[in-house]
């Protein structure tokens, strides 16, 4: 199989490759958001519920309070989210074997399979695309994805810590709703 050659044409022709990547990322994110919205709709939940299910799949069963921290929502919002996911058959509540006073939220095998089935086409195409890159290119992509993830997490933390941020964006005079 021929390894991937750099894409030479785009709407940012002439721009340096780093700028072309930065320019392309929002459209990629938008496509993923649209996909998540569609999958959530078909599963009878909302898109943020998929985020919750992903967090449970990656981090394992946990309490509602810890799950709220993982996904950055209030405990009340997470409680309603768990109810929707439970009704859709994607999670279950079970007693914590170490502390019977606690209830753990865990993904169901059926819920995980439903999501995997919806993402199967994208997963297959992603594997096909990655097969076109050589090992050095794959290492570079992995470095970028991991560093980008950490950068996004750092920005989320920064914005969450900035309690009095303007609602209208940097420098905006629109007051924060908490004022």
N, C-alpha and C positions, 0 to 999 in steps of 0.2 A: 504494500500500500504506500502511495506517495504521501510524504509528510506535508503538512500544511504550509503553504506559502503565505506571506503577509498579504492582507487585503490592500490593494493599491488604490481603490476608488471609493469615495464616500462624499457626503455632502460637506465634509471639512477638508477636501483635497488641499494639499499644500500645507496643512497644519502639521505640527510635529506629532508623532504617534501618541505621546502622552496626552496631548490636548484632544486628539481624536477619541481616545479611550474615555476621558472625562466627559466629553460631549455625548458619547454613545450610552454611557451608564444609565442616565435617567430613563431613556426609552426601554432599556432592558428591565429596569425595575418596574416601570409601568406595565410592561407585558406580564411580568410575574404577578403583580398585584391584580391585574385583570383575570389571570388564570386562577389565582386563589379565590377571588370573588365568585367566579363561576363554579368552582368546585364546592365552595361553601354553600352556595345557593342550592346546588344539586343534592347536597347532603342534608339540607334543612337546617343549617346553622349560619352564623355570620363569619366573615373572614378572620376576625380576631380569635374565634374559636379554634380555627386551624392552627394558629400560632400557639395556643394553649396545648393542643394535642401534640404538636411538634415538641414543645418544651417537656411534656410528660414522656414522650417517646425517647428523647435524648437524655433527660435528667432522671428518669425513673419515677415511680410512685412517690407522692408527697402530699402534704396537707394543703388545704386551700390557702392558708396564709403564706406558706412558702411559694406556692404556685403564683400567688398574686405578686410577690416580689420578682419571681422569674420573668413574668410577662409584663410587669410594670403597670398593673391595674390595681384598683382598690379592692379590698376584700368583698365588698358588696357586688361589684361588677364581676368578679371571679365566681362568686356564688351563683349568679344568674347564668354565667357561661357554663359552669359545671352542670347546672340543671338542663341547659340546652343540649350539651354533649351527651349527657346521660339519656335524655329522651331520644336522641338520635342513635343510641346504642354504641357510642364511641368511647365512653368512659364508664367506670363503675366506682362506687364508694365501697371501701372495705376497711374493717378494723385493723389498726396497726398492731401487729403481733407482739411488738415490744412494749407498747403502751396502749392498752385497750380503751383508754379515754380518747385517743385520737382516731380520726377517720382519714384514711389515705385515699387519694384520687389516683386512679391508674387507668391507662388506656386499655381498651378491650382488643383482643386479637382481631375481632370482626371490624372494629372501627379502623384499626391500622391497615387492615387488608383493603377496606374500601378506599382509603386515601391512597394507598400504594397503587391500586388499580387506576384511579383517576390520574395519577402522575406518571403512569407507566410509559405513555407515549413520549413525554418530555424526558424521562429518565433514559429511555432507549436512544432518542436522538442525541442526548448529551453524551452518552457513551460512544456513539458513532462519531460524533464530532471530536471528542477527546482522542479517539484512535487515530486521528489525522495529525496529531502533534507528536514530535519526538520527545524523548525523555527530558531533555534540557528545557524544552518549551513547557512541558507539563510541570516541571519543578518551578519554573517562573510563574506559571498560572496559579499554582498552589500558593506560592509566596504572596502573590498579589491578593488572592481571595482571602487568605488568612489575615493578612495585614489590613485589608479593607474592612473585614468583619470587626477587627479590634478597633479600628479607627471609628467605625460607625457606633460601636458600643461606647467608646470614649465620648463621642459627641452626644449620645443619649444621656450619659451620666452628667456631662457638663450642662446640658439644657435642663435636666431635672434638678440640678443643684442651684441653678439660677432662678430662684423662687420669684423674683420680681421682674422677670423679663417682660418686655413690651409684647403685647399680643399681636401687634401688626408687623412684627419683624424688627430687625436691628434698627435702632434709631426712631422707631415709630412712636407717635404720641398717643396711640390707643392704649388706655389703661388696662392692666391685667384684671381679670374678673375677680381675683381674690382681694383686690384693694377696696 
